[in-house]
Amino acid sequence: MVELCLTLLCPPALEEKLLDLLLMSPEAAVFTSAPVAAHGLAFGRLSASEQVLGRAKATQVQVLLAEADKAALLQAVQTQFAGAGLRYWLTPIAEAGAIA
């Protein structure tokens, strides 16, 4: 049962590596990814235009998962991306399903 949404922010340079990890993780059965503008955090050095605009390019990944799978997935991400500056947060899912 889907109970949580794990949101991850990563630098675009790490996007493919993160998506590969999630594709190989049985805990991450359903996830999405999209380019976003991250405000208030920086992944390494900001370009001159990012400094002026006050935002950094990032990739946002959202993973739907069960509470029981949370620890294993977070451990896998933390192990593979230690020191990479990824940010994450978890939010509860009130309801999820498919529209047939």
FITOR-736132 format. One record per atom (N, C-alpha, C): residue in one letter; atom name; z, y, x. Coordinates in Angstrom, 2 decimals, always signed. Layout:
<sites>
[site "a", "CA", [Z, Y, X]];
...
</sites>
This chain:
<sites>
[site "m", "N", [+0.00, -1.18, +0.83]];
[site "m", "CA", [+0.00, +0.00, +0.00]];
[site "m", "C", [+0.00, +1.25, +0.88]];
[site "v", "N", [-0.88, +2.19, +0.58]];
[site "v", "CA", [-0.96, +3.45, +1.32]];
[site "v", "C", [+0.22, +4.33, +0.92]];
[site "e", "N", [+0.98, +4.75, +1.90]];
[site "e", "CA", [+2.16, +5.58, +1.63]];
[site "e", "C", [+2.18, +6.87, +2.43]];
[site "l", "N", [+1.44, +6.90, +3.55]];
[site "l", "CA", [+1.49, +8.05, +4.46]];
[site "l", "C", [+0.09, +8.48, +4.87]];
[site "c", "N", [+0.00, +9.76, +5.22]];
[site "c", "CA", [-1.20, +10.28, +5.87]];
[site "c", "C", [-0.77, +10.80, +7.24]];
[site "l", "N", [-1.31, +10.20, +8.28]];
[site "l", "CA", [-1.07, +10.64, +9.65]];
[site "l", "C", [-2.21, +11.58, +10.02]];
[site "t", "N", [-1.87, +12.82, +10.33]];
[site "t", "CA", [-2.86, +13.80, +10.76]];
[site "t", "C", [-2.71, +13.99, +12.26]];
[site "l", "N", [-3.82, +13.87, +12.98]];
[site "l", "CA", [-3.85, +14.05, +14.43]];
[site "l", "C", [-4.79, +15.19, +14.78]];
[site "l", "N", [-4.40, +16.05, +15.71]];
[site "l", "CA", [-5.27, +17.08, +16.27]];
[site "l", "C", [-5.50, +16.74, +17.73]];
[site "c", "N", [-6.77, +16.71, +18.13]];
[site "c", "CA", [-7.07, +16.41, +19.52]];
[site "c", "C", [-8.18, +17.34, +20.02]];
[site "p", "N", [-8.25, +17.53, +21.33]];
[site "p", "CA", [-9.34, +18.30, +21.89]];
[site "p", "C", [-10.65, +17.55, +21.64]];
[site "p", "N", [-11.75, +18.26, +21.42]];
[site "p", "CA", [-13.03, +17.60, +21.18]];
[site "p", "C", [-13.42, +16.60, +22.27]];
[site "a", "N", [-13.01, +16.84, +23.49]];
[site "a", "CA", [-13.36, +15.94, +24.59]];
[site "a", "C", [-12.73, +14.56, +24.43]];
[site "l", "N", [-11.65, +14.45, +23.66]];
[site "l", "CA", [-10.97, +13.18, +23.46]];
[site "l", "C", [-11.32, +12.52, +22.12]];
[site "e", "N", [-12.15, +13.15, +21.34]];
[site "e", "CA", [-12.46, +12.66, +20.00]];
[site "e", "C", [-12.97, +11.22, +20.01]];
[site "e", "N", [-13.96, +10.91, +20.81]];
[site "e", "CA", [-14.54, +9.57, +20.80]];
[site "e", "C", [-13.53, +8.51, +21.22]];
[site "k", "N", [-12.72, +8.82, +22.20]];
[site "k", "CA", [-11.70, +7.87, +22.65]];
[site "k", "C", [-10.68, +7.61, +21.55]];
[site "l", "N", [-10.27, +8.66, +20.83]];
[site "l", "CA", [-9.32, +8.50, +19.72]];
[site "l", "C", [-9.96, +7.70, +18.59]];
[site "l", "N", [-11.19, +8.02, +18.23]];
[site "l", "CA", [-11.86, +7.29, +17.15]];
[site "l", "C", [-12.05, +5.82, +17.53]];
[site "d", "N", [-12.37, +5.54, +18.78]];
[site "d", "CA", [-12.49, +4.15, +19.22]];
[site "d", "C", [-11.18, +3.40, +19.06]];
[site "l", "N", [-10.08, +4.04, +19.44]];
[site "l", "CA", [-8.76, +3.41, +19.28]];
[site "l", "C", [-8.49, +3.10, +17.81]];
[site "l", "N", [-8.77, +4.05, +16.94]];
[site "l", "CA", [-8.52, +3.85, +15.52]];
[site "l", "C", [-9.43, +2.78, +14.92]];
[site "l", "N", [-10.67, +2.73, +15.36]];
[site "l", "CA", [-11.58, +1.70, +14.87]];
[site "l", "C", [-11.11, +0.30, +15.24]];
[site "m", "N", [-10.41, +0.19, +16.34]];
[site "m", "CA", [-9.91, -1.11, +16.81]];
[site "m", "C", [-8.50, -1.41, +16.29]];
[site "s", "N", [-7.88, -0.48, +15.58]];
[site "s", "CA", [-6.51, -0.65, +15.10]];
[site "s", "C", [-6.51, -1.16, +13.66]];
[site "p", "N", [-5.93, -2.33, +13.42]];
[site "p", "CA", [-5.88, -2.83, +12.04]];
[site "p", "C", [-5.05, -1.95, +11.12]];
[site "e", "N", [-4.13, -1.16, +11.66]];
[site "e", "CA", [-3.29, -0.27, +10.85]];
[site "e", "C", [-4.10, +0.88, +10.26]];
[site "a", "N", [-5.22, +1.22, +10.88]];
[site "a", "CA", [-6.02, +2.38, +10.47]];
[site "a", "C", [-7.25, +1.92, +9.69]];
[site "a", "N", [-7.02, +1.37, +8.52]];
[site "a", "CA", [-8.13, +0.84, +7.73]];
[site "a", "C", [-9.05, +1.95, +7.20]];
[site "v", "N", [-8.46, +3.09, +6.83]];
[site "v", "CA", [-9.24, +4.21, +6.29]];
[site "v", "C", [-8.84, +5.48, +7.03]];
[site "f", "N", [-9.82, +6.17, +7.60]];
[site "f", "CA", [-9.53, +7.46, +8.24]];
[site "f", "C", [-10.77, +8.33, +8.21]];
[site "t", "N", [-10.54, +9.64, +8.36]];
[site "t", "CA", [-11.61, +10.62, +8.40]];
[site "t", "C", [-11.45, +11.46, +9.65]];
[site "s", "N", [-12.53, +12.13, +10.05]];
[site "s", "CA", [-12.45, +13.06, +11.18]];
[site "s", "C", [-13.36, +14.25, +10.88]];
[site "a", "N", [-12.94, +15.41, +11.39]];
[site "a", "CA", [-13.71, +16.63, +11.17]];
[site "a", "C", [-13.39, +17.65, +12.25]];
[site "p", "N", [-14.38, +18.46, +12.61]];
[site "p", "CA", [-14.10, +19.56, +13.54]];
[site "p", "C", [-13.31, +20.64, +12.81]];
[site "v", "N", [-12.31, +21.20, +13.49]];
[site "v", "CA", [-11.47, +22.26, +12.90]];
[site "v", "C", [-11.20, +23.33, +13.95]];
[site "a", "N", [-10.68, +24.45, +13.48]];
[site "a", "CA", [-10.19, +25.50, +14.36]];
[site "a", "C", [-8.67, +25.40, +14.37]];
[site "a", "N", [-8.08, +25.21, +15.54]];
[site "a", "CA", [-6.63, +25.08, +15.66]];
[site "a", "C", [-6.04, +26.42, +16.07]];
[site "h", "N", [-5.06, +26.87, +15.33]];
[site "h", "CA", [-4.41, +28.15, +15.60]];
[site "h", "C", [-3.00, +27.87, +16.10]];
[site "g", "N", [-2.56, +28.61, +17.10]];
[site "g", "CA", [-1.19, +28.49, +17.57]];
[site "g", "C", [-0.99, +27.43, +18.63]];
[site "l", "N", [-2.02, +26.70, +18.99]];
[site "l", "CA", [-1.90, +25.76, +20.10]];
[site "l", "C", [-3.19, +25.74, +20.90]];
[site "a", "N", [-3.05, +25.37, +22.12]];
[site "a", "CA", [-4.20, +25.35, +23.01]];
[site "a", "C", [-4.27, +24.02, +23.74]];
[site "f", "N", [-5.45, +23.52, +23.90]];
[site "f", "CA", [-5.69, +22.31, +24.66]];
[site "f", "C", [-6.21, +22.73, +26.03]];
[site "g", "N", [-5.31, +22.91, +26.97]];
[site "g", "CA", [-5.74, +23.36, +28.29]];
[site "g", "C", [-6.15, +24.82, +28.24]];
[site "r", "N", [-7.16, +25.14, +28.98]];
[site "r", "CA", [-7.62, +26.53, +29.03]];
[site "r", "C", [-8.54, +26.85, +27.86]];
[site "l", "N", [-8.28, +28.00, +27.24]];
[site "l", "CA", [-9.17, +28.47, +26.19]];
[site "l", "C", [-10.34, +29.21, +26.81]];
[site "s", "N", [-11.51, +29.07, +26.21]];
[site "s", "CA", [-12.65, +29.85, +26.67]];
[site "s", "C", [-12.40, +31.31, +26.32]];
[site "a", "N", [-13.21, +32.21, +26.87]];
[site "a", "CA", [-13.04, +33.64, +26.60]];
[site "a", "C", [-13.19, +33.91, +25.10]];
[site "s", "N", [-14.16, +33.29, +24.45]];
[site "s", "CA", [-14.35, +33.54, +23.01]];
[site "s", "C", [-13.19, +32.97, +22.20]];
[site "e", "N", [-12.63, +31.82, +22.60]];
[site "e", "CA", [-11.47, +31.27, +21.91]];
[site "e", "C", [-10.26, +32.19, +22.05]];
[site "q", "N", [-10.10, +32.79, +23.22]];
[site "q", "CA", [-8.99, +33.72, +23.43]];
[site "q", "C", [-9.13, +34.94, +22.51]];
[site "v", "N", [-10.34, +35.46, +22.39]];
[site "v", "CA", [-10.58, +36.63, +21.54]];
[site "v", "C", [-10.37, +36.27, +20.07]];
[site "l", "N", [-10.86, +35.11, +19.66]];
[site "l", "CA", [-10.76, +34.70, +18.26]];
[site "l", "C", [-9.37, +34.19, +17.89]];
[site "g", "N", [-8.60, +33.77, +18.87]];
[site "g", "CA", [-7.26, +33.28, +18.60]];
[site "g", "C", [-7.22, +31.87, +18.04]];
[site "r", "N", [-8.22, +31.08, +18.34]];
[site "r", "CA", [-8.26, +29.70, +17.87]];
[site "r", "C", [-9.00, +28.82, +18.86]];
[site "a", "N", [-8.64, +27.54, +18.85]];
[site "a", "CA", [-9.27, +26.58, +19.74]];
[site "a", "C", [-10.03, +25.55, +18.91]];
[site "k", "N", [-11.13, +25.09, +19.44]];
[site "k", "CA", [-11.86, +24.01, +18.79]];
[site "k", "C", [-11.05, +22.73, +18.92]];
[site "a", "N", [-10.99, +21.97, +17.84]];
[site "a", "CA", [-10.25, +20.72, +17.84]];
[site "a", "C", [-10.91, +19.75, +16.87]];
[site "t", "N", [-10.50, +18.50, +16.95]];
[site "t", "CA", [-10.91, +17.49, +15.98]];
[site "t", "C", [-9.67, +17.07, +15.22]];
[site "q", "N", [-9.77, +17.09, +13.90]];
[site "q", "CA", [-8.67, +16.63, +13.05]];
[site "q", "C", [-9.02, +15.25, +12.50]];
[site "v", "N", [-8.10, +14.32, +12.68]];
[site "v", "CA", [-8.28, +12.97, +12.17]];
[site "v", "C", [-7.14, +12.70, +11.19]];
[site "q", "N", [-7.48, +12.19, +10.02]];
[site "q", "CA", [-6.48, +11.83, +9.03]];
[site "q", "C", [-6.58, +10.34, +8.74]];
[site "v", "N", [-5.45, +9.65, +8.89]];
[site "v", "CA", [-5.38, +8.20, +8.74]];
[site "v", "C", [-4.44, +7.88, +7.58]];
[site "l", "N", [-4.92, +7.07, +6.64]];
[site "l", "CA", [-4.07, +6.58, +5.56]];
[site "l", "C", [-3.46, +5.26, +6.02]];
[site "l", "N", [-2.14, +5.14, +5.86]];
[site "l", "CA", [-1.48, +3.92, +6.33]];
[site "l", "C", [-0.20, +3.64, +5.57]];
[site "a", "N", [+0.26, +2.43, +5.70]];
[site "a", "CA", [+1.52, +2.01, +5.09]];
[site "a", "C", [+2.67, +2.40, +6.01]];
[site "e", "N", [+3.82, +2.65, +5.42]];
[site "e", "CA", [+5.02, +2.98, +6.20]];
[site "e", "C", [+5.29, +1.91, +7.26]];
[site "a", "N", [+5.06, +0.66, +6.92]];
[site "a", "CA", [+5.33, -0.45, +7.84]];
[site "a", "C", [+4.42, -0.42, +9.07]];
[site "d", "N", [+3.28, +0.27, +8.98]];
[site "d", "CA", [+2.32, +0.32, +10.10]];
[site "d", "C", [+2.47, +1.56, +10.96]];
[site "k", "N", [+3.32, +2.49, +10.53]];
[site "k", "CA", [+3.45, +3.79, +11.21]];
[site "k", "C", [+3.86, +3.64, +12.67]];
[site "a", "N", [+4.90, +2.89, +12.96]];
[site "a", "CA", [+5.42, +2.78, +14.32]];
[site "a", "C", [+4.39, +2.18, +15.27]];
[site "a", "N", [+3.71, +1.14, +14.84]];
[site "a", "CA", [+2.73, +0.48, +15.72]];
[site "a", "C", [+1.57, +1.41, +16.04]];
[site "l", "N", [+1.07, +2.14, +15.04]];
[site "l", "CA", [-0.06, +3.03, +15.28]];
[site "l", "C", [+0.34, +4.21, +16.16]];
[site "l", "N", [+1.48, +4.81, +15.87]];
[site "l", "CA", [+1.94, +5.92, +16.71]];
[site "l", "C", [+2.18, +5.48, +18.15]];
[site "q", "N", [+2.71, +4.28, +18.34]];
[site "q", "CA", [+2.94, +3.77, +19.69]];
[site "q", "C", [+1.61, +3.59, +20.43]];
[site "a", "N", [+0.61, +3.06, +19.76]];
[site "a", "CA", [-0.71, +2.88, +20.38]];
[site "a", "C", [-1.31, +4.22, +20.78]];
[site "v", "N", [-1.21, +5.22, +19.90]];
[site "v", "CA", [-1.74, +6.55, +20.22]];
[site "v", "C", [-0.96, +7.17, +21.37]];
[site "q", "N", [+0.37, +7.08, +21.33]];
[site "q", "CA", [+1.18, +7.67, +22.39]];
[site "q", "C", [+0.93, +7.00, +23.73]];
[site "t", "N", [+0.73, +5.70, +23.73]];
[site "t", "CA", [+0.46, +4.98, +24.98]];
[site "t", "C", [-0.88, +5.40, +25.58]];
[site "q", "N", [-1.91, +5.45, +24.75]];
[site "q", "CA", [-3.25, +5.76, +25.25]];
[site "q", "C", [-3.46, +7.24, +25.57]];
[site "f", "N", [-2.70, +8.12, +24.91]];
[site "f", "CA", [-2.94, +9.56, +25.08]];
[site "f", "C", [-1.74, +10.31, +25.63]];
[site "a", "N", [-0.89, +9.63, +26.37]];
[site "a", "CA", [+0.28, +10.28, +26.97]];
[site "a", "C", [-0.17, +11.46, +27.83]];
[site "g", "N", [+0.44, +12.61, +27.61]];
[site "g", "CA", [+0.12, +13.80, +28.40]];
[site "g", "C", [-1.14, +14.53, +27.99]];
[site "a", "N", [-1.83, +14.07, +26.95]];
[site "a", "CA", [-3.10, +14.68, +26.55]];
[site "a", "C", [-2.93, +15.88, +25.62]];
[site "g", "N", [-1.72, +16.10, +25.11]];
[site "g", "CA", [-1.48, +17.25, +24.27]];
[site "g", "C", [-1.88, +17.08, +22.81]];
[site "l", "N", [-2.09, +15.84, +22.36]];
[site "l", "CA", [-2.38, +15.63, +20.95]];
[site "l", "C", [-1.19, +16.07, +20.11]];
[site "r", "N", [-1.45, +16.57, +18.93]];
[site "r", "CA", [-0.41, +16.95, +17.98]];
[site "r", "C", [-0.57, +16.06, +16.77]];
[site "y", "N", [+0.55, +15.77, +16.08]];
[site "y", "CA", [+0.45, +14.97, +14.87]];
[site "y", "C", [+1.53, +15.36, +13.88]];
[site "w", "N", [+1.30, +15.00, +12.62]];
[site "w", "CA", [+2.32, +15.09, +11.59]];
[site "w", "C", [+2.03, +14.04, +10.53]];
[site "l", "N", [+3.07, +13.67, +9.83]];
[site "l", "CA", [+2.98, +12.68, +8.76]];
[site "l", "C", [+3.32, +13.33, +7.42]];
[site "t", "N", [+2.56, +13.00, +6.39]];
[site "t", "CA", [+2.86, +13.48, +5.05]];
[site "t", "C", [+2.82, +12.30, +4.08]];
[site "p", "N", [+3.70, +12.32, +3.08]];
[site "p", "CA", [+3.69, +11.24, +2.11]];
[site "p", "C", [+2.48, +11.36, +1.17]];
[site "i", "N", [+2.00, +10.22, +0.71]];
[site "i", "CA", [+0.89, +10.16, -0.24]];
[site "i", "C", [+1.49, +9.86, -1.62]];
[site "a", "N", [+1.30, +10.72, -2.57]];
[site "a", "CA", [+1.83, +10.50, -3.91]];
[site "a", "C", [+1.03, +9.42, -4.64]];
[site "e", "N", [-0.29, +9.40, -4.39]];
[site "e", "CA", [-1.14, +8.43, -5.06]];
[site "e", "C", [-2.44, +8.32, -4.27]];
[site "a", "N", [-3.01, +7.13, -4.24]];
[site "a", "CA", [-4.30, +6.91, -3.59]];
[site "a", "C", [-5.01, +5.78, -4.31]];
[site "g", "N", [-6.32, +5.81, -4.28]];
[site "g", "CA", [-7.08, +4.76, -4.93]];
[site "g", "C", [-8.57, +5.00, -4.76]];
[site "a", "N", [-9.35, +4.21, -5.46]];
[site "a", "CA", [-10.80, +4.34, -5.42]];
[site "a", "C", [-11.29, +4.68, -6.82]];
[site "i", "N", [-12.27, +5.54, -6.90]];
[site "i", "CA", [-12.91, +5.88, -8.18]];
[site "i", "C", [-14.13, +4.99, -8.31]];
[site "a", "N", [-14.07, +4.04, -9.21]];
[site "a", "CA", [-15.17, +3.08, -9.36]];
[site "a", "C", [-16.16, +3.54, -10.40]];
</sites>
